[in-house]
Amino acid sequence: MPYVDKSSRDKFRDVDFPYIVSRISKIGELNYLITKLVLCFMRFSGESYRTYNDIIGVLECVKLELYRKQASYYEDNKEKVNGGIMEEI
């Protein structure tokens, strides 16, 4: 979960996330940046099964959290607008 305390968040206060994201013009570039961040983390943490396992776990949790907090609401709203598939059966 990305719910870290304020002191942990403050470490990243100077990172200009909007600037970084504004430079992305293709989804492959987002993939590249995420991969580069993960590889840099691994370089500092040291290559091991645990590091790979932890990173894969983080990526899976990010995916699930994005769906739970964002995509599911988007889908629910689109279903209200367009109707649901279950209503057609």
N, C-alpha and C positions, 0 to 999 in steps of 0.2 A: 504494500500500500504506500502511496506517496505522501502519507500524512506524517511528516517528520516535524520535530519541534522547531521553534523559531530560530534557535541558534544554528541548527543545521541548515535551515533555509538561508540564513544570513550569509553563509559562506558563498552562495551563488548570486548574491545581490548585484554584483558588478557584471554578470554575464548578460549580454544584450540579446536575449532570446528572440525578440521581435526582429532585430536586424538579421540574425542568423536565418530565421525562417523566411524572411523576405527575399533571401538570396536563392531559395529553392524554387526551381522552375519545373522540375520533373520529379515524380514520385521516386525514381531511382536515386535521385540526389538525397532524398530523405533517408532511404535505405543506406546509402553510402555514409552519411553522417552518423547514423545510429551505429553502424558497423564499426566505424572509426572510433567512436566513443567507447564501445565495448572492448575493442582491441587495445586501446590505451589503458583502460581499466585493468585488463588482464595483464598487460605488461607490468603495471605497478603492483598488482596483487600476486603475480607469479602463476605460471601455468600449472594447473593441477586439475584432477577430476572435480574436486570441490569447487574450484573457481568456475569451471565450465558449468557445473550443476547450478551454482548460485546465479550465474548470469542467465542461463536458460530459464530458471525460475523467475527471475526479475522480468524478463521479456514476456513470459507467459502471464504474469500478474498485470503487467502494463496492458497487455491485450485485453484481458478480462475486465480490468477497471475501465478501460476506454469503452468497451461494449456496455458495461453495467451503468456507467454514469452518463454516456453520451449517445451511443448508437441506439440503445433500446428506446430512449425517449424520442429520437428522430423517427424510428420505425413506428412507434405507437401513434405519433402525430400523422404520419403518412397513411397509416391504416384508417384513421378517422376521416381523412380527406378522400381516400380512394376506395375505402371498403376493404374488408379482410378476405383472405382466400377461403377461410372456413365458412363464411357466409354463402359461398358459391356451391358448396357441396350439399 
